[in-house]
Amino acid sequence: MNLEVDEVWVDVDYNYTPAESEITYYPDGSGHPGCGANVDIHSVKIKGVDISSVISDYVFEDLENQIYKAYED
């Protein structure tokens, strides 16, 4: 996905796992608490160069938030 962070466009390689709904009871009496969506970023590149190791946590959080938002729409 091509995203913009601080006026710089980057290519982000990631996995997205959608949220799972809570299931209160299965027929056997068990249940599943559910879980929220998850984004796992593998790499962040500019012009093919991976910059993942030099970007701040703030930038990772911003990228994750943009990815979550893309799946909400």
KEBAKOL-899462 format. One record per residue: residue in three letters; y, z, x of N, C-alpha, C, CB in turn. Coordinates in steps of 0.2 Angstrom, whole numbers, plus 5000, padded with zeros to 4 digits. Last residue first. Glycine has a CB too. Example, Ala and Ser with C-alpha at 12.3 -4.5 7.8 and 13.67 -1.06 7.14 Angstrom:
// KEBAKOL-899462
residu: SER	n_py: 4989	n_pz: 5035	n_px: 5064	ca_py: 4995	ca_pz: 5036	ca_px: 5068	c_py: 5000	c_pz: 5039	c_px: 5064	cb_py: 4997	cb_pz: 5029	cb_px: 5070
residu: ALA	n_py: 4972	n_pz: 5039	n_px: 5066	ca_py: 4978	ca_pz: 5039	ca_px: 5062	c_py: 4984	c_pz: 5039	c_px: 5066	cb_py: 4978	cb_pz: 5045	cb_px: 5057
// end
This chain:
// KEBAKOL-899462
residu: ASP	n_py: 5009	n_pz: 5028	n_px: 4933	ca_py: 5012	ca_pz: 5023	ca_px: 4929	c_py: 5007	c_pz: 5019	c_px: 4925	cb_py: 5017	cb_pz: 5019	cb_px: 4933
residu: GLU	n_py: 5001	n_pz: 5036	n_px: 4941	ca_py: 5003	ca_pz: 5039	ca_px: 4935	c_py: 5006	c_pz: 5034	c_px: 4930	cb_py: 5008	cb_pz: 5044	cb_px: 4936
residu: TYR	n_py: 5000	n_pz: 5029	n_px: 4953	ca_py: 4994	ca_pz: 5030	ca_px: 4949	c_py: 4995	c_pz: 5033	c_px: 4942	cb_py: 4988	cb_pz: 5034	cb_px: 4952
residu: ALA	n_py: 5012	n_pz: 5031	n_px: 4959	ca_py: 5010	ca_pz: 5024	ca_px: 4957	c_py: 5004	c_pz: 5024	c_px: 4953	cb_py: 5008	cb_pz: 5020	cb_px: 4964
residu: LYS	n_py: 5012	n_pz: 5045	n_px: 4961	ca_py: 5017	ca_pz: 5042	ca_px: 4956	c_py: 5014	c_pz: 5035	c_px: 4954	cb_py: 5024	cb_pz: 5042	cb_px: 4958
residu: TYR	n_py: 5003	n_pz: 5046	n_px: 4972	ca_py: 5002	ca_pz: 5049	ca_px: 4966	c_py: 5006	c_pz: 5046	c_px: 4960	cb_py: 5003	cb_pz: 5057	cb_px: 4966
residu: ILE	n_py: 5011	n_pz: 5039	n_px: 4981	ca_py: 5005	ca_pz: 5036	ca_px: 4979	c_py: 5003	c_pz: 5039	c_px: 4973	cb_py: 4999	cb_pz: 5037	cb_px: 4985
residu: GLN	n_py: 5022	n_pz: 5047	n_px: 4983	ca_py: 5023	ca_pz: 5040	ca_px: 4980	c_py: 5017	c_pz: 5037	c_px: 4978	cb_py: 5026	cb_pz: 5036	cb_px: 4986
residu: ASN	n_py: 5016	n_pz: 5058	n_px: 4988	ca_py: 5019	ca_pz: 5059	ca_px: 4981	c_py: 5020	c_pz: 5052	c_px: 4978	cb_py: 5026	cb_pz: 5062	cb_px: 4982
residu: GLU	n_py: 5012	n_pz: 5053	n_px: 5000	ca_py: 5007	ca_pz: 5056	ca_px: 4995	c_py: 5010	c_pz: 5056	c_px: 4988	cb_py: 5004	cb_pz: 5063	cb_px: 4997
residu: LEU	n_py: 5024	n_pz: 5051	n_px: 5006	ca_py: 5020	ca_pz: 5046	ca_px: 5005	c_py: 5014	c_pz: 5047	c_px: 5000	cb_py: 5016	cb_pz: 5044	cb_px: 5012
residu: ASP	n_py: 5029	n_pz: 5065	n_px: 5007	ca_py: 5033	ca_pz: 5059	ca_px: 5003	c_py: 5028	c_pz: 5054	c_px: 5002	cb_py: 5039	cb_pz: 5057	cb_px: 5007
residu: GLU	n_py: 5019	n_pz: 5070	n_px: 5015	ca_py: 5020	ca_pz: 5073	ca_px: 5009	c_py: 5024	c_pz: 5068	c_px: 5004	cb_py: 5024	cb_pz: 5079	cb_px: 5009
residu: PHE	n_py: 5022	n_pz: 5063	n_px: 5027	ca_py: 5015	ca_pz: 5063	ca_px: 5024	c_py: 5016	c_pz: 5065	c_px: 5017	cb_py: 5010	cb_pz: 5067	cb_px: 5028
residu: VAL	n_py: 5035	n_pz: 5067	n_px: 5030	ca_py: 5034	ca_pz: 5060	ca_px: 5028	c_py: 5027	c_pz: 5059	c_px: 5025	cb_py: 5034	cb_pz: 5056	cb_px: 5035
residu: TYR	n_py: 5033	n_pz: 5081	n_px: 5032	ca_py: 5037	ca_pz: 5079	ca_px: 5027	c_py: 5036	c_pz: 5072	c_px: 5025	cb_py: 5045	cb_pz: 5080	cb_px: 5029
residu: ASP	n_py: 5025	n_pz: 5081	n_px: 5044	ca_py: 5022	ca_pz: 5083	ca_px: 5037	c_py: 5026	c_pz: 5081	c_px: 5031	cb_py: 5021	cb_pz: 5090	cb_px: 5037
residu: SER	n_py: 5030	n_pz: 5066	n_px: 5053	ca_py: 5031	ca_pz: 5073	ca_px: 5051	c_py: 5027	c_pz: 5074	c_px: 5045	cb_py: 5038	cb_pz: 5075	cb_px: 5050
residu: ILE	n_py: 5021	n_pz: 5055	n_px: 5065	ca_py: 5026	ca_pz: 5056	ca_px: 5059	c_py: 5025	c_pz: 5064	c_px: 5056	cb_py: 5024	cb_pz: 5052	cb_px: 5053
residu: VAL	n_py: 5013	n_pz: 5053	n_px: 5075	ca_py: 5019	ca_pz: 5055	ca_px: 5077	c_py: 5024	c_pz: 5056	c_px: 5071	cb_py: 5022	cb_pz: 5049	cb_px: 5081
residu: SER	n_py: 5000	n_pz: 5048	n_px: 5070	ca_py: 5000	ca_pz: 5054	ca_px: 5075	c_py: 5007	c_pz: 5057	c_px: 5076	cb_py: 4997	cb_pz: 5053	cb_px: 5081
residu: SER	n_py: 5003	n_pz: 5037	n_px: 5063	ca_py: 5001	ca_pz: 5043	ca_px: 5060	c_py: 5002	c_pz: 5049	c_px: 5064	cb_py: 4994	cb_pz: 5042	cb_px: 5058
residu: ILE	n_py: 5006	n_pz: 5024	n_px: 5067	ca_py: 5011	ca_pz: 5029	ca_px: 5069	c_py: 5009	c_pz: 5036	c_px: 5066	cb_py: 5018	cb_pz: 5027	cb_px: 5067
residu: ASP	n_py: 4999	n_pz: 5009	n_px: 5072	ca_py: 4997	ca_pz: 5016	ca_px: 5068	c_py: 5002	c_pz: 5021	c_px: 5071	cb_py: 4990	cb_pz: 5018	cb_px: 5069
residu: VAL	n_py: 5005	n_pz: 4994	n_px: 5070	ca_py: 5005	ca_pz: 4999	ca_px: 5075	c_py: 5004	c_pz: 5006	c_px: 5071	cb_py: 5011	cb_pz: 4999	cb_px: 5079
residu: GLY	n_py: 5008	n_pz: 4984	n_px: 5060	ca_py: 5001	ca_pz: 4984	ca_px: 5063	c_py: 5000	c_pz: 4990	c_px: 5068	cb_py: 5000	cb_pz: 4978	cb_px: 5066
residu: LYS	n_py: 5022	n_pz: 4986	n_px: 5056	ca_py: 5020	ca_pz: 4980	ca_px: 5060	c_py: 5013	c_pz: 4981	c_px: 5064	cb_py: 5025	cb_pz: 4978	cb_px: 5065
residu: ILE	n_py: 5017	n_pz: 5003	n_px: 5055	ca_py: 5023	ca_pz: 4998	ca_px: 5055	c_py: 5021	c_pz: 4992	c_px: 5059	cb_py: 5029	cb_pz: 5002	cb_px: 5058
residu: LYS	n_py: 5006	n_pz: 5013	n_px: 5046	ca_py: 5007	ca_pz: 5008	ca_px: 5051	c_py: 5014	c_pz: 5004	c_px: 5050	cb_py: 5002	cb_pz: 5003	cb_px: 5051
residu: VAL	n_py: 4995	n_pz: 5026	n_px: 5044	ca_py: 5002	ca_pz: 5024	ca_px: 5042	c_py: 5004	c_pz: 5019	c_px: 5048	cb_py: 5007	cb_pz: 5030	cb_px: 5041
residu: SER	n_py: 4979	n_pz: 5030	n_px: 5038	ca_py: 4984	ca_pz: 5028	ca_px: 5043	c_py: 4990	c_pz: 5026	c_px: 5040	cb_py: 4980	cb_pz: 5022	cb_px: 5047
residu: HIS	n_py: 4973	n_pz: 5039	n_px: 5028	ca_py: 4970	ca_pz: 5037	ca_px: 5034	c_py: 4974	c_pz: 5035	c_px: 5040	cb_py: 4964	cb_pz: 5032	cb_px: 5033
residu: ILE	n_py: 4976	n_pz: 5051	n_px: 5016	ca_py: 4979	ca_pz: 5045	ca_px: 5020	c_py: 4975	c_pz: 5045	c_px: 5027	cb_py: 4987	cb_pz: 5047	cb_px: 5021
residu: ASP	n_py: 4970	n_pz: 5054	n_px: 5001	ca_py: 4968	ca_pz: 5055	ca_px: 5008	c_py: 4971	c_pz: 5050	c_px: 5012	cb_py: 4960	cb_pz: 5056	cb_px: 5009
residu: VAL	n_py: 4974	n_pz: 5062	n_px: 4986	ca_py: 4975	ca_pz: 5057	ca_px: 4991	c_py: 4974	c_pz: 5059	c_px: 4998	cb_py: 4983	cb_pz: 5055	cb_px: 4990
residu: ASN	n_py: 4967	n_pz: 5067	n_px: 4971	ca_py: 4968	ca_pz: 5068	ca_px: 4978	c_py: 4969	c_pz: 5062	c_px: 4981	cb_py: 4961	cb_pz: 5072	cb_px: 4980
residu: ALA	n_py: 4969	n_pz: 5076	n_px: 4955	ca_py: 4969	ca_pz: 5070	ca_px: 4959	c_py: 4970	c_pz: 5072	c_px: 4966	cb_py: 4974	cb_pz: 5065	cb_px: 4957
residu: GLY	n_py: 4960	n_pz: 5092	n_px: 4951	ca_py: 4966	ca_pz: 5087	ca_px: 4951	c_py: 4965	c_pz: 5081	c_px: 4956	cb_py: 4972	cb_pz: 5091	cb_px: 4954
residu: CYS	n_py: 4946	n_pz: 5095	n_px: 4942	ca_py: 4950	ca_pz: 5096	ca_px: 4948	c_py: 4955	c_pz: 5091	c_px: 4948	cb_py: 4945	cb_pz: 5094	cb_px: 4954
residu: GLY	n_py: 4933	n_pz: 5106	n_px: 4933	ca_py: 4938	ca_pz: 5100	ca_px: 4934	c_py: 4942	c_pz: 5101	c_px: 4940	cb_py: 4943	cb_pz: 5100	cb_px: 4928
residu: PRO	n_py: 4924	n_pz: 5115	n_px: 4931	ca_py: 4931	ca_pz: 5117	ca_px: 4930	c_py: 4936	c_pz: 5111	c_px: 4931	cb_py: 4932	cb_pz: 5122	cb_px: 4936
residu: HIS	n_py: 4910	n_pz: 5113	n_px: 4921	ca_py: 4913	ca_pz: 5111	ca_px: 4927	c_py: 4921	c_pz: 5112	c_px: 4926	cb_py: 4912	cb_pz: 5103	cb_px: 4927
residu: GLY	n_py: 4895	n_pz: 5123	n_px: 4916	ca_py: 4902	ca_pz: 5119	ca_px: 4915	c_py: 4904	c_pz: 5117	c_px: 4921	cb_py: 4907	cb_pz: 5124	cb_px: 4911
residu: SER	n_py: 4880	n_pz: 5128	n_px: 4907	ca_py: 4885	ca_pz: 5127	ca_px: 4913	c_py: 4891	c_pz: 5124	c_px: 4911	cb_py: 4881	cb_pz: 5124	cb_px: 4919
residu: GLY	n_py: 4872	n_pz: 5126	n_px: 4896	ca_py: 4877	ca_pz: 5132	ca_px: 4896	c_py: 4881	c_pz: 5132	c_px: 4902	cb_py: 4873	cb_pz: 5138	cb_px: 4896
residu: ASP	n_py: 4866	n_pz: 5114	n_px: 4894	ca_py: 4862	ca_pz: 5120	ca_px: 4897	c_py: 4866	c_pz: 5126	c_px: 4898	cb_py: 4859	cb_pz: 5117	cb_px: 4904
residu: PRO	n_py: 4876	n_pz: 5105	n_px: 4889	ca_py: 4870	ca_pz: 5108	ca_px: 4884	c_py: 4866	c_pz: 5114	c_px: 4887	cb_py: 4865	cb_pz: 5103	cb_px: 4883
residu: TYR	n_py: 4891	n_pz: 5112	n_px: 4896	ca_py: 4886	ca_pz: 5107	ca_px: 4896	c_py: 4880	c_pz: 5110	c_px: 4891	cb_py: 4883	cb_pz: 5105	cb_px: 4903
residu: TYR	n_py: 4907	n_pz: 5117	n_px: 4892	ca_py: 4900	ca_pz: 5118	ca_px: 4892	c_py: 4896	c_pz: 5112	c_px: 4892	cb_py: 4898	cb_pz: 5122	cb_px: 4886
residu: THR	n_py: 4920	n_pz: 5112	n_px: 4897	ca_py: 4919	ca_pz: 5119	ca_px: 4896	c_py: 4911	c_pz: 5121	c_px: 4896	cb_py: 4922	cb_pz: 5121	cb_px: 4890
residu: ILE	n_py: 4925	n_pz: 5102	n_px: 4909	ca_py: 4920	ca_pz: 5102	ca_px: 4904	c_py: 4918	c_pz: 5110	c_px: 4903	cb_py: 4914	cb_pz: 5098	cb_px: 4906
residu: GLU	n_py: 4941	n_pz: 5095	n_px: 4914	ca_py: 4937	ca_pz: 5101	ca_px: 4913	c_py: 4932	c_pz: 5100	c_px: 4908	cb_py: 4941	cb_pz: 5108	cb_px: 4912
residu: SER	n_py: 4942	n_pz: 5079	n_px: 4922	ca_py: 4943	ca_pz: 5084	ca_px: 4917	c_py: 4938	c_pz: 5090	c_px: 4917	cb_py: 4942	cb_pz: 5080	cb_px: 4910
residu: GLU	n_py: 4948	n_pz: 5075	n_px: 4938	ca_py: 4942	ca_pz: 5076	ca_px: 4933	c_py: 4943	c_pz: 5081	c_px: 4928	cb_py: 4935	cb_pz: 5077	cb_px: 4938
residu: ALA	n_py: 4959	n_pz: 5063	n_px: 4945	ca_py: 4957	ca_pz: 5069	ca_px: 4942	c_py: 4951	c_pz: 5069	c_px: 4938	cb_py: 4963	cb_pz: 5072	cb_px: 4938
residu: PRO	n_py: 4954	n_pz: 5050	n_px: 4957	ca_py: 4957	ca_pz: 5053	ca_px: 4951	c_py: 4955	c_pz: 5060	c_px: 4949	cb_py: 4956	cb_pz: 5048	cb_px: 4945
residu: THR	n_py: 4957	n_pz: 5048	n_px: 4974	ca_py: 4952	ca_pz: 5051	ca_px: 4969	c_py: 4955	c_pz: 5053	c_px: 4963	cb_py: 4947	cb_pz: 5056	cb_px: 4973
residu: TYR	n_py: 4961	n_pz: 5036	n_px: 4986	ca_py: 4963	ca_pz: 5040	ca_px: 4980	c_py: 4957	c_pz: 5042	c_px: 4975	cb_py: 4969	cb_pz: 5036	cb_px: 4976
residu: ASN	n_py: 4963	n_pz: 5033	n_px: 5003	ca_py: 4959	ca_pz: 5034	ca_px: 4997	c_py: 4962	c_pz: 5038	c_px: 4992	cb_py: 4952	cb_pz: 5037	cb_px: 4999
residu: TYR	n_py: 4974	n_pz: 5022	n_px: 5013	ca_py: 4972	ca_pz: 5029	ca_px: 5010	c_py: 4966	c_pz: 5028	c_px: 5005	cb_py: 4978	cb_pz: 5032	cb_px: 5006
residu: ASP	n_py: 4986	n_pz: 5016	n_px: 5023	ca_py: 4979	ca_pz: 5015	ca_px: 5021	c_py: 4976	c_pz: 5022	c_px: 5019	cb_py: 4974	cb_pz: 5012	cb_px: 5027
residu: VAL	n_py: 5002	n_pz: 5009	n_px: 5021	ca_py: 4998	ca_pz: 5015	ca_px: 5021	c_py: 4991	c_pz: 5014	c_px: 5019	cb_py: 5001	cb_pz: 5020	cb_px: 5016
residu: ASP	n_py: 5015	n_pz: 5002	n_px: 5030	ca_py: 5009	ca_pz: 5001	ca_px: 5027	c_py: 5004	c_pz: 5007	c_px: 5027	cb_py: 5005	cb_pz: 4994	cb_px: 5030
residu: VAL	n_py: 5032	n_pz: 5005	n_px: 5027	ca_py: 5026	ca_pz: 5006	ca_px: 5031	c_py: 5020	c_pz: 5004	c_px: 5027	cb_py: 5026	cb_pz: 5014	cb_px: 5033
residu: TRP	n_py: 5050	n_pz: 5003	n_px: 5029	ca_py: 5044	ca_pz: 5001	ca_px: 5026	c_py: 5038	c_pz: 5002	c_px: 5030	cb_py: 5044	cb_pz: 4994	cb_px: 5023
residu: VAL	n_py: 5063	n_pz: 5014	n_px: 5029	ca_py: 5058	ca_pz: 5011	ca_px: 5033	c_py: 5052	c_pz: 5009	c_px: 5029	cb_py: 5056	cb_pz: 5015	cb_px: 5040
residu: GLU	n_py: 5071	n_pz: 5023	n_px: 5022	ca_py: 5073	ca_pz: 5016	ca_px: 5023	c_py: 5069	c_pz: 5012	c_px: 5028	cb_py: 5080	cb_pz: 5016	cb_px: 5025
residu: ASP	n_py: 5062	n_pz: 5034	n_px: 5021	ca_py: 5069	ca_pz: 5035	ca_px: 5025	c_py: 5071	c_pz: 5028	c_px: 5027	cb_py: 5068	cb_pz: 5039	cb_px: 5031
residu: VAL	n_py: 5050	n_pz: 5024	n_px: 5017	ca_py: 5051	ca_pz: 5031	ca_px: 5018	c_py: 5057	c_pz: 5031	c_px: 5023	cb_py: 5045	cb_pz: 5035	cb_px: 5022
residu: GLU	n_py: 5041	n_pz: 5014	n_px: 5006	ca_py: 5047	ca_pz: 5015	ca_px: 5009	c_py: 5048	c_pz: 5022	c_px: 5010	cb_py: 5053	cb_pz: 5012	cb_px: 5006
residu: LEU	n_py: 5025	n_pz: 5005	n_px: 5007	ca_py: 5029	ca_pz: 5010	ca_px: 5004	c_py: 5035	c_pz: 5011	c_px: 5009	cb_py: 5026	cb_pz: 5017	cb_px: 5003
residu: ASN	n_py: 5011	n_pz: 4996	n_px: 5003	ca_py: 5017	ca_pz: 4996	ca_px: 5006	c_py: 5022	c_pz: 5000	c_px: 5003	cb_py: 5020	cb_pz: 4988	cb_px: 5007
residu: MET	n_py: 4994	n_pz: 5000	n_px: 5004	ca_py: 5000	ca_pz: 5000	ca_px: 5000	c_py: 5006	c_pz: 5000	c_px: 5004	cb_py: 5000	cb_pz: 5006	cb_px: 4995
// end
